[in-house]
């Protein structure tokens, strides 16, 4: 398969993830959509690494996975903290920081 | 054969992604994301990135998704009410998503990268296997490797601080339980989870 296919698929997945972030209101689902976008980036990195024949893109992808794991851990910690303070799990309700 | 595998995996990845966005219940969303991640692992294998594919299955589809399932089960996967606090969101969001996709495609395909329409470099058998990636990680990218291990440690500590019990924070066994002082099963499981996710990631990167 040509590399183009992978790149187009990756941008499609990224767009789907972005759409999810725009539409959904539950913080958990927003985190899931963030995962989608990060994975689309990973797919593009690995595809480009195959294109140039250089493994460094794959190392980048692994680092992205590590960062995504950290982000998930912190995000889920925040969700649990929100839940335990009995605040609504809805990003439209949680808008104290809005100016 | 390769084309069949690609289209099957691409369909799985796309279906999983749409499932995540469309499912009302977060629990089904997590399951759809697992399908998505497995399909992506197949795509990584097709791109001769064996180690990344294995890490994807073990770290993402394994550890991270288990974390999600636990949190959804703890918080309670209540279905969120239908749409619109912002008027027109239902129509604007797909529009903006489509615009983003078109823009990204134009940006990438319109770049004059000639190698895009090839199958990529003809790489040998050792490309992307654990030995090669490990050598690269521990020689050329040692600093990034150490930095990401510190990042994992900080994230674990941060999650414990965030989700651990704070002062008089009450914790129910199940959702909706009010003010019970029986804070032993749920919060404890919670504060033990975060370190368990980073450690497989660290283990894999090693």
Interface residues (C-beta under 8 A of the other chain):
Chain A: X1 X2 X3 X4 X5 X6 X7 X8 X9 X11 X12 X13 X14 X15 X16 X17 X18 X19 X20 X22 X23 X24 X25 X26 X28 X29 X31 X32 X33 X35 X36 X39 X42 X43 X46 X47 X49 X50 X51 X52 X53 X55 X56 X58 X59 X61 X62 X63 X65 X66 X67 X68 X69 X70 X71 X72 X73 X74 X76 X77 X78 X79 X80 X81 X83 X84 X85 X89 X90 X92
Chain B: X2 X3 X6 X10 X13 X14 X17 X18 X20 X21 X26 X29 X30 X33 X36 X37 X40 X43 X44 X46 X47 X48 X49 X51 X52 X55 X56 X59 X60 X63 X64 X67 X68 X71 X72 X74 X75 X77 X80 X83 X85 X89 X90 X92 X93 X94 X96 X97 X98 X100 X101 X104 X105 X108 X109 X113 X115 X116 X117 X118 X119 X120 X121 X122 X123 X127 X128 X132 X133 X136 X137 X140 X141 X144 X148 X151 X152 X154 X155 X156 X158 X159 X160 X161 X162 X163 X166 X169 X170 X171 X175 X187 X190 X194 X197 X198 X201 X202 X204 X205
